[in-house]
């Protein structure tokens, strides 16, 4: 049985997870449609070690994993707040 270590729930069956894409810097809230479309829809498909978003489906818990895309080896998993210390807010006042 293949497992993935969820930072919240520990090692769980891989079927309990969904891939969320590579971790990328979010465009500024007032960035143009082209920048936002690229951020949402275009994947880099990087070869080697990549930082990715993953979700544990039963708990809806999002976290980050460093994974080698060539070997599919998961090197480490982290709660998102260990990577993203600063929060981004959209105030709608622009």
Short mmCIF file of the C-alpha atoms (twelve columns), coordinates in Angstrom:
data_MODEL
# 
_entry.id   MODEL 
# 
loop_
_atom_site.group_PDB 
_atom_site.id 
_atom_site.type_symbol 
_atom_site.label_atom_id 
_atom_site.label_alt_id 
_atom_site.label_comp_id 
_atom_site.label_asym_id 
_atom_site.label_seq_id 
_atom_site.Cartn_x 
_atom_site.Cartn_y 
_atom_site.Cartn_z 
_atom_site.pdbx_PDB_model_num 
ATOM 1  C CA . UNK A 1  0.000   0.000  0.000   1 
ATOM 2  C CA . UNK A 2  1.433   3.384  -1.062  1 
ATOM 3  C CA . UNK A 3  1.129   6.064  1.627   1 
ATOM 4  C CA . UNK A 4  1.651   9.806  1.913   1 
ATOM 5  C CA . UNK A 5  2.439   11.500 5.215   1 
ATOM 6  C CA . UNK A 6  -0.190  14.136 5.982   1 
ATOM 7  C CA . UNK A 7  1.174   16.700 8.495   1 
ATOM 8  C CA . UNK A 8  -2.209  16.695 10.268  1 
ATOM 9  C CA . UNK A 9  -3.249  13.029 10.078  1 
ATOM 10 C CA . UNK A 10 0.001   11.102 9.674   1 
ATOM 11 C CA . UNK A 11 0.647   8.406  7.047   1 
ATOM 12 C CA . UNK A 12 -2.494  7.699  5.009   1 
ATOM 13 C CA . UNK A 13 -3.341  5.681  1.901   1 
ATOM 14 C CA . UNK A 14 -2.430  7.655  -1.240  1 
ATOM 15 C CA . UNK A 15 -6.021  7.326  -2.487  1 
ATOM 16 C CA . UNK A 16 -7.056  9.805  0.246   1 
ATOM 17 C CA . UNK A 17 -5.182  12.684 -1.418  1 
ATOM 18 C CA . UNK A 18 -5.649  15.075 -4.324  1 
ATOM 19 C CA . UNK A 19 -2.851  16.916 -6.127  1 
ATOM 20 C CA . UNK A 20 -3.254  20.693 -6.174  1 
ATOM 21 C CA . UNK A 21 -0.418  21.828 -8.441  1 
ATOM 22 C CA . UNK A 22 2.975   23.421 -7.960  1 
ATOM 23 C CA . UNK A 23 3.406   26.082 -5.301  1 
ATOM 24 C CA . UNK A 24 3.827   29.385 -7.118  1 
ATOM 25 C CA . UNK A 25 3.876   33.008 -6.125  1 
ATOM 26 C CA . UNK A 26 0.403   34.491 -6.481  1 
ATOM 27 C CA . UNK A 27 0.031   37.526 -8.771  1 
ATOM 28 C CA . UNK A 28 -0.847  40.857 -7.196  1 
ATOM 29 C CA . UNK A 29 -4.600  41.279 -6.634  1 
ATOM 30 C CA . UNK A 30 -4.702  43.990 -9.327  1 
ATOM 31 C CA . UNK A 31 -2.643  42.009 -11.859 1 
ATOM 32 C CA . UNK A 32 -4.094  41.664 -15.330 1 
ATOM 33 C CA . UNK A 33 -6.199  38.777 -16.618 1 
ATOM 34 C CA . UNK A 34 -3.209  37.277 -18.472 1 
ATOM 35 C CA . UNK A 35 -1.167  36.958 -15.252 1 
ATOM 36 C CA . UNK A 36 -4.098  35.437 -13.334 1 
ATOM 37 C CA . UNK A 37 -4.971  33.034 -16.159 1 
ATOM 38 C CA . UNK A 38 -1.352  31.830 -16.308 1 
ATOM 39 C CA . UNK A 39 -1.283  31.384 -12.525 1 
ATOM 40 C CA . UNK A 40 -4.527  29.385 -12.445 1 
ATOM 41 C CA . UNK A 41 -4.320  27.336 -15.649 1 
ATOM 42 C CA . UNK A 42 -0.696  26.925 -16.796 1 
ATOM 43 C CA . UNK A 43 1.452   24.214 -15.186 1 
ATOM 44 C CA . UNK A 44 5.245   24.344 -15.468 1 
ATOM 45 C CA . UNK A 45 5.626   20.533 -15.379 1 
ATOM 46 C CA . UNK A 46 9.051   20.911 -13.766 1 
ATOM 47 C CA . UNK A 47 11.444  17.971 -13.816 1 
ATOM 48 C CA . UNK A 48 13.131  17.144 -10.486 1 
ATOM 49 C CA . UNK A 49 12.256  18.254 -6.973  1 
ATOM 50 C CA . UNK A 50 9.117   20.397 -6.890  1 
ATOM 51 C CA . UNK A 51 7.142   21.987 -4.059  1 
ATOM 52 C CA . UNK A 52 3.461   21.079 -4.500  1 
ATOM 53 C CA . UNK A 53 0.041   21.569 -2.943  1 
ATOM 54 C CA . UNK A 54 -1.751  18.416 -1.749  1 
ATOM 55 C CA . UNK A 55 -5.080  17.958 0.007   1 
ATOM 56 C CA . UNK A 56 -6.161  15.182 2.365   1 
ATOM 57 C CA . UNK A 57 -9.667  14.606 1.010   1 
ATOM 58 C CA . UNK A 58 -11.458 13.258 4.129   1 
ATOM 59 C CA . UNK A 59 -10.450 16.308 6.187   1 
ATOM 60 C CA . UNK A 60 -10.054 18.925 3.396   1 
ATOM 61 C CA . UNK A 61 -6.629  19.700 4.854   1 
ATOM 62 C CA . UNK A 62 -4.259  21.440 2.412   1 
ATOM 63 C CA . UNK A 63 -0.512  21.053 2.904   1 
ATOM 64 C CA . UNK A 64 2.739   21.234 0.966   1 
ATOM 65 C CA . UNK A 65 4.961   18.372 -0.207  1 
ATOM 66 C CA . UNK A 66 8.398   18.407 -1.776  1 
ATOM 67 C CA . UNK A 67 8.318   15.665 -4.424  1 
ATOM 68 C CA . UNK A 68 10.788  14.442 -7.035  1 
ATOM 69 C CA . UNK A 69 8.751   14.310 -10.252 1 
ATOM 70 C CA . UNK A 70 11.211  11.883 -11.871 1 
ATOM 71 C CA . UNK A 71 11.102  9.193  -9.166  1 
ATOM 72 C CA . UNK A 72 7.739   10.188 -7.585  1 
ATOM 73 C CA . UNK A 73 9.495   10.137 -4.192  1 
ATOM 74 C CA . UNK A 74 7.997   12.462 -1.579  1 
ATOM 75 C CA . UNK A 75 10.923  14.035 0.239   1 
ATOM 76 C CA . UNK A 76 9.013   15.965 2.918   1 
ATOM 77 C CA . UNK A 77 5.568   17.304 3.803   1 
ATOM 78 C CA . UNK A 78 4.801   20.560 5.629   1 
ATOM 79 C CA . UNK A 79 1.817   22.435 7.014   1 
ATOM 80 C CA . UNK A 80 1.298   25.412 4.694   1 
ATOM 81 C CA . UNK A 81 1.857   27.907 7.524   1 
ATOM 82 C CA . UNK A 82 5.475   26.739 7.834   1 
ATOM 83 C CA . UNK A 83 6.099   27.937 4.286   1 
ATOM 84 C CA . UNK A 84 3.671   30.859 4.025   1 
ATOM 85 C CA . UNK A 85 4.135   33.012 7.098   1 
ATOM 86 C CA . UNK A 86 2.607   36.159 5.596   1 
ATOM 87 C CA . UNK A 87 -1.076  36.025 4.653   1 
ATOM 88 C CA . UNK A 88 -2.458  37.685 1.547   1 
ATOM 89 C CA . UNK A 89 -5.761  39.486 1.850   1 
ATOM 90 C CA . UNK A 90 -8.073  40.832 -0.805  1 
ATOM 91 C CA . UNK A 91 -9.757  43.911 0.599   1 
ATOM 92 C CA . UNK A 92 -11.789 44.870 -2.465  1 
ATOM 93 C CA . UNK A 93 -11.004 48.552 -1.975  1 
ATOM 94 C CA . UNK A 94 -9.232  48.917 -5.328  1 
# 
